[in-house]
Amino acid sequence: MNRISKLMSVRDILLDVPATSKKRLFEHAALLFENEHRLERQKVFDSLFARERLGSTGLGSAVAIPHGRIRNLKTPLIAVLRGEHGIPFDAPDGEPVRLLVVLLVPEHATEEHLEILSELAELLSDDALRETLLTATDPAVVYRALSTWEPVRPAA
């Protein structure tokens, strides 16, 4: 098991979200964090949107890692959302994004934040895993794929 799978559960995965914009995807993510982790929906949305205004979190290859800092959050959290359709995201390759891995971190967790982002970028650069995440029809399959993936350099 890797660090990523320890920060989420199968309930943190939404497939085929009917969103047509970044804003709508972020609203779905905020609602998920509210329902599953009792975080204030508006704070989550505002944090994700504020970070996105600094520059796109799109990586290319249909994926993005929106992330934000949340005051009074005790431990990082991750959710995976896959849109029904690709969303314009200003990704480096110009392609629409379908897969979001959303990361929330405590307000002052700078080093841990960067370590998790690095591991997520490595995970999402694995072509076979990314294809599974983009095509699986069951959140349990997505979670299992994420849980069994091993980074090149495991976290300490």
Summary of the structure (lengths in Angstrom):
residues: 156
radius of gyration: 14.1
end to end distance: 12.8
largest distance: 38.8
contacts: 493
relative contact order: 0.21
helix: 46%
strand: 22%
